[in-house]
Amino acid sequence: MMPQPAIYASNAERQAAYRKRRAAAVKAQAAIAPLPALPALPTIPGDARWRIAMQHSYCLAEQTIEQMNEYFNDRREAWQEGERGEDFQERTEALEAIYDDFTDWIQKYYPRR
């Protein structure tokens, strides 16, 4: 079997291509659900923008926890009870604790209207 030919001449070109792909992905994500612009006057708070950003963060954290729980449940029992499974479960529980605190914070400062 022959080695695959190099796509980029140098590591710098490879990294530049990665940064370009990453910037395009961020731009595409922003185009799907853009945040409102900040107010023209810097003395006016951007509450609408911040509220939407917090709601996006909240939803992303919720989805991440669901996916982590599904991943854990899809593994064999031996993996779940092993060291890697226990470490994974600890990380999931830590994220759930942060999510609960975040939920309280959002309800206090950005209640649904």
CORMOCOR-V648713 format. One record per residue. PHI is phi in whole degrees, -180 to 180 (NA if undefined). OMEGA is omega in degrees with one decimal (999 if undefined). D_CENTER is the distance of its C-alpha to the mean C-alpha in Angstrom with 2 decimals. Layout:
# CORMOCOR-V648713
PHI|OMEGA|D_CENTER + PHI|OMEGA|D_CENTER
This chain:
# CORMOCOR-V648713
NA|-177.8|38.70 + -90|177.4|38.12 + -66|-179.9|35.13 + -73|-179.5|32.76 + -67|-179.7|33.64 + -68|178.4|31.42 + -85|-177.5|29.40 + -116|-177.3|29.16 + -72|-178.0|32.12 + -146|175.9|30.32 + -63|179.6|27.14 + -62|177.8|26.88 + -66|178.9|26.93 + -63|179.2|24.33 + -66|177.8|21.95 + -63|178.3|22.82 + -65|177.5|22.08 + -62|179.5|18.62 + -60|179.0|17.90 + -65|178.3|19.38 + -64|-179.3|17.29 + -65|178.6|14.02 + -63|178.3|15.41 + -65|179.2|16.46 + -66|178.4|13.11 + -64|179.3|11.68 + -64|178.4|15.00 + -65|178.2|14.88 + -64|179.5|11.62 + -66|180.0|13.36 + -71|-179.7|16.48 + -69|-177.8|15.23 + -137|-175.9|14.44 + -70|174.6|15.84 + -83|175.4|16.09 + -63|179.2|19.75 + -70|174.6|21.56 + -70|177.8|22.48 + -59|-178.6|26.11 + -65|179.4|28.79 + -88|-177.3|30.26 + -68|179.8|28.23 + -86|179.2|29.90 + -93|-179.4|28.36 + -68|179.3|25.01 + -94|-174.5|22.14 + -57|-179.0|21.59 + -63|179.2|20.73 + -63|-177.8|18.01 + -67|178.9|16.59 + -61|-179.2|16.96 + -66|178.5|14.98 + -61|179.4|12.13 + -67|178.1|12.21 + -66|176.4|12.52 + -62|-180.0|9.45 + -62|-179.8|7.47 + -61|-179.7|9.80 + -65|179.3|9.43 + -64|178.3|5.75 + -63|179.6|6.87 + -62|179.2|9.99 + -64|-179.9|9.06 + -63|179.1|7.46 + -63|178.3|10.73 + -60|-179.6|12.80 + -66|178.7|11.87 + -65|178.5|12.56 + -66|177.1|15.76 + -63|178.9|16.80 + -59|-179.7|16.45 + -61|-177.8|18.53 + -68|179.8|21.03 + -80|-179.5|21.53 + -81|177.3|22.68 + -65|-179.5|26.35 + -61|179.1|27.80 + -62|178.1|28.93 + -67|-178.3|25.41 + -60|-177.3|24.20 + -86|179.9|27.17 + -80|-177.1|26.97 + -63|-179.6|25.48 + -65|178.4|22.29 + -65|179.3|21.79 + -66|176.9|22.56 + -62|179.4|20.18 + -63|-179.9|17.35 + -64|177.0|18.51 + -62|178.4|18.65 + -64|179.2|15.01 + -63|179.5|14.17 + -64|177.3|16.75 + -65|177.6|15.51 + -65|177.9|12.04 + -63|177.4|14.20 + -66|176.9|16.40 + -63|179.1|13.83 + -60|178.4|12.74 + -63|176.8|16.51 + -64|178.9|17.11 + -63|177.7|14.45 + -59|178.3|16.24 + -61|-178.9|19.51 + -64|180.0|18.51 + -64|-179.7|17.38 + -64|179.6|20.57 + -77|-171.8|22.63 + -99|180.0|21.55 + -133|-178.5|20.13 + -65|176.9|22.11 + -66|-179.6|22.18 + -104|999|25.15
